[in-house]
Amino acid sequence: MIERYSDHAANERTFLAWIRTALALVAFGCVLAKFDIFLRLVVAEHPSPQHPPIGSTSWIGIMAVCSGLAVLPAAWLRFRKVRSALKGDAPASIALPGLEGWLTGALFLFGLAVLVALIRAIAA
């Protein structure tokens, strides 16, 4: 039997939640970039003077993909630190300094960029 099994299982569930978050960011970024390409093709195929040039959501999509890719190694590091602490191989301090703050700030900036893009699209 594994010692402290429930703690190890909780650590693994948390790790998987981080992975799901990272994959969701990557998938959403891909959707934004593909949608921008689709809109550009439609506008190029059917030019109209009443349609102003569309804003680019490709960069927002790229930001989302990069954020998702940055979350993956951070999640792995946190998982390893917690696992070592649970085994008794490492000190009890498992916090990664600045990780939560960095991720919160990055997601806030990403959300703000999406909001600005939506407002510009509606105002156009």
CYANA upper distance limits for C-alpha pairs under 8 A (distance plus 0.5 A):
  1 MET  CA      5 TYR  CA      8.50
  4 ARG  CA      8 HIS  CA      6.94
  4 ARG  CA     86 LEU  CA      8.16
  5 TYR  CA      9 ALA  CA      6.52
  6 SER  CA     10 ALA  CA      6.57
  7 ASP  CA     11 ASN  CA      6.70
  7 ASP  CA     86 LEU  CA      7.99
  8 HIS  CA     12 GLU  CA      6.73
  8 HIS  CA     83 ARG  CA      7.40
  8 HIS  CA     86 LEU  CA      7.80
  9 ALA  CA     13 ARG  CA      6.66
 10 ALA  CA     14 THR  CA      6.66
 11 ASN  CA     15 PHE  CA      6.71
 11 ASN  CA     79 PHE  CA      7.08
 11 ASN  CA     82 VAL  CA      7.46
 11 ASN  CA     83 ARG  CA      7.77
 12 GLU  CA     16 LEU  CA      6.69
 12 GLU  CA     79 PHE  CA      7.75
 13 ARG  CA     17 ALA  CA      6.69
 14 THR  CA     18 TRP  CA      6.87
 15 PHE  CA     19 ILE  CA      6.82
 15 PHE  CA     75 ALA  CA      6.59
 15 PHE  CA     76 TRP  CA      7.68
 15 PHE  CA     78 ARG  CA      8.43
 15 PHE  CA     79 PHE  CA      6.42
 16 LEU  CA     20 ARG  CA      6.64
 17 ALA  CA     21 THR  CA      6.70
 18 TRP  CA     22 ALA  CA      6.71
 18 TRP  CA     71 VAL  CA      7.81
 18 TRP  CA     72 LEU  CA      7.91
 18 TRP  CA     75 ALA  CA      6.41
 19 ILE  CA     23 LEU  CA      6.63
 19 ILE  CA     71 VAL  CA      8.26
 19 ILE  CA     72 LEU  CA      6.83
 19 ILE  CA     75 ALA  CA      7.61
 20 ARG  CA     24 ALA  CA      6.54
 21 THR  CA     25 LEU  CA      6.77
 21 THR  CA     68 GLY  CA      7.89
 22 ALA  CA     26 VAL  CA      6.79
 22 ALA  CA     67 SER  CA      8.04
 22 ALA  CA     68 GLY  CA      4.65
 22 ALA  CA     69 LEU  CA      7.08
 22 ALA  CA     71 VAL  CA      6.22
 22 ALA  CA     72 LEU  CA      6.72
 23 LEU  CA     27 ALA  CA      6.53
 23 LEU  CA     68 GLY  CA      6.85
 24 ALA  CA     28 PHE  CA      6.47
 24 ALA  CA     68 GLY  CA      8.02
 25 LEU  CA     29 GLY  CA      6.56
 25 LEU  CA     64 ALA  CA      5.94
 25 LEU  CA     65 VAL  CA      6.50
 25 LEU  CA     67 SER  CA      7.46
 25 LEU  CA     68 GLY  CA      5.44
 26 VAL  CA     30 CYS  CA      6.75
 26 VAL  CA     64 ALA  CA      6.54
 26 VAL  CA     65 VAL  CA      4.68
 26 VAL  CA     66 CYS  CA      7.97
 26 VAL  CA     67 SER  CA      8.18
 26 VAL  CA     68 GLY  CA      5.68
 26 VAL  CA     69 LEU  CA      7.65
 27 ALA  CA     31 VAL  CA      6.75
 27 ALA  CA     65 VAL  CA      7.89
 28 PHE  CA     32 LEU  CA      6.73
 28 PHE  CA     61 GLY  CA      7.59
 28 PHE  CA     64 ALA  CA      7.47
 28 PHE  CA     65 VAL  CA      8.19
 29 GLY  CA     33 ALA  CA      6.73
 29 GLY  CA     60 ILE  CA      7.57
 29 GLY  CA     61 GLY  CA      4.20
 29 GLY  CA     62 ILE  CA      6.47
 29 GLY  CA     63 MET  CA      7.68
 29 GLY  CA     64 ALA  CA      5.22
 29 GLY  CA     65 VAL  CA      5.56
 30 CYS  CA     34 LYS  CA      6.54
 30 CYS  CA     61 GLY  CA      6.51
 30 CYS  CA     62 ILE  CA      8.12
 30 CYS  CA     65 VAL  CA      7.52
 31 VAL  CA     35 PHE  CA      6.45
 31 VAL  CA     61 GLY  CA      7.83
 32 LEU  CA     36 ASP  CA      6.71
 32 LEU  CA     57 THR  CA      6.58
 32 LEU  CA     58 SER  CA      6.82
 32 LEU  CA     60 ILE  CA      7.77
 32 LEU  CA     61 GLY  CA      5.48
 33 ALA  CA     37 ILE  CA      6.90
 33 ALA  CA     57 THR  CA      6.73
 33 ALA  CA     58 SER  CA      4.79
 33 ALA  CA     59 TRP  CA      8.02
 33 ALA  CA     60 ILE  CA      8.23
 33 ALA  CA     61 GLY  CA      5.58
 33 ALA  CA     62 ILE  CA      7.66
 34 LYS  CA     38 PHE  CA      6.66
 34 LYS  CA     58 SER  CA      8.21
 35 PHE  CA     39 LEU  CA      6.65
 36 ASP  CA     40 ARG  CA      6.71
 36 ASP  CA     56 SER  CA      6.95
 36 ASP  CA     57 THR  CA      6.21
 36 ASP  CA     58 SER  CA      6.44
 37 ILE  CA     41 LEU  CA      6.78
 37 ILE  CA     58 SER  CA      8.30
 38 PHE  CA     42 VAL  CA      6.79
 39 LEU  CA     43 VAL  CA      6.63
 39 LEU  CA     54 ILE  CA      8.45
 40 ARG  CA     44 ALA  CA      6.53
 40 ARG  CA     54 ILE  CA      8.14
 41 LEU  CA     45 GLU  CA      6.57
 42 VAL  CA     46 HIS  CA      6.62
 43 VAL  CA     47 PRO  CA      6.01
 43 VAL  CA     48 SER  CA      8.27
 47 PRO  CA     51 HIS  CA      8.27
 52 PRO  CA    124 ALA  CA      7.24
 54 ILE  CA    121 ALA  CA      7.66
 55 GLY  CA    117 ALA  CA      7.46
 55 GLY  CA    120 ARG  CA      7.90
 55 GLY  CA    121 ALA  CA      7.34
 56 SER  CA     60 ILE  CA      8.40
 56 SER  CA    117 ALA  CA      8.37
 57 THR  CA     61 GLY  CA      6.68
 57 THR  CA    114 VAL  CA      8.49
 57 THR  CA    117 ALA  CA      7.53
 58 SER  CA     62 ILE  CA      6.65
 59 TRP  CA     63 MET  CA      6.64
 60 ILE  CA     64 ALA  CA      6.78
 60 ILE  CA    110 PHE  CA      7.59
 60 ILE  CA    113 ALA  CA      7.18
 60 ILE  CA    114 VAL  CA      7.33
 61 GLY  CA     65 VAL  CA      6.75
 62 ILE  CA     66 CYS  CA      6.62
 63 MET  CA     67 SER  CA      6.57
 63 MET  CA    110 PHE  CA      7.58
 64 ALA  CA     68 GLY  CA      6.66
 64 ALA  CA    110 PHE  CA      7.44
 65 VAL  CA     69 LEU  CA      6.67
 66 CYS  CA     70 ALA  CA      6.61
 67 SER  CA     71 VAL  CA      6.78
 67 SER  CA    106 ALA  CA      7.74
 67 SER  CA    107 LEU  CA      8.45
 68 GLY  CA     72 LEU  CA      7.22
 69 LEU  CA     73 PRO  CA      8.13
 70 ALA  CA     74 ALA  CA      7.22
 71 VAL  CA     75 ALA  CA      6.48
 71 VAL  CA    103 LEU  CA      8.29
 72 LEU  CA     76 TRP  CA      6.86
 73 PRO  CA     77 LEU  CA      6.63
 74 ALA  CA     78 ARG  CA      6.71
 74 ALA  CA     99 LEU  CA      7.97
 75 ALA  CA     79 PHE  CA      6.58
 76 TRP  CA     80 ARG  CA      6.68
 77 LEU  CA     81 LYS  CA      6.68
 78 ARG  CA     82 VAL  CA      6.67
 78 ARG  CA     94 ILE  CA      7.77
 78 ARG  CA     95 ALA  CA      8.07
 78 ARG  CA     96 LEU  CA      7.39
 79 PHE  CA     83 ARG  CA      6.59
 80 ARG  CA     84 SER  CA      6.59
 81 LYS  CA     85 ALA  CA      6.68
 81 LYS  CA     90 ALA  CA      8.04
 81 LYS  CA     94 ILE  CA      6.18
 82 VAL  CA     86 LEU  CA      6.61
 82 VAL  CA     94 ILE  CA      6.29
 83 ARG  CA     87 LYS  CA      6.73
 84 SER  CA     88 GLY  CA      6.67
 84 SER  CA     89 ASP  CA      5.63
 84 SER  CA     90 ALA  CA      5.85
 85 ALA  CA     89 ASP  CA      6.38
 85 ALA  CA     90 ALA  CA      5.25
 85 ALA  CA     91 PRO  CA      6.42
 85 ALA  CA     92 ALA  CA      6.01
 85 ALA  CA     93 SER  CA      8.25
 85 ALA  CA     94 ILE  CA      7.57
 96 LEU  CA    100 GLU  CA      8.44
 98 GLY  CA    102 TRP  CA      6.24
 99 LEU  CA    103 LEU  CA      6.55
100 GLU  CA    104 THR  CA      6.54
101 GLY  CA    105 GLY  CA      6.54
102 TRP  CA    106 ALA  CA      6.54
103 LEU  CA    107 LEU  CA      6.58
104 THR  CA    108 PHE  CA      6.56
105 GLY  CA    109 LEU  CA      6.68
106 ALA  CA    110 PHE  CA      6.58
107 LEU  CA    111 GLY  CA      6.53
108 PHE  CA    112 LEU  CA      6.59
109 LEU  CA    113 ALA  CA      6.62
110 PHE  CA    114 VAL  CA      6.82
111 GLY  CA    115 LEU  CA      6.64
112 LEU  CA    116 VAL  CA      6.68
113 ALA  CA    117 ALA  CA      6.66
114 VAL  CA    118 LEU  CA      6.64
115 LEU  CA    119 ILE  CA      6.65
116 VAL  CA    120 ARG  CA      6.59
117 ALA  CA    121 ALA  CA      6.61
118 LEU  CA    122 ILE  CA      6.64
119 ILE  CA    123 ALA  CA      6.51
120 ARG  CA    124 ALA  CA      6.60
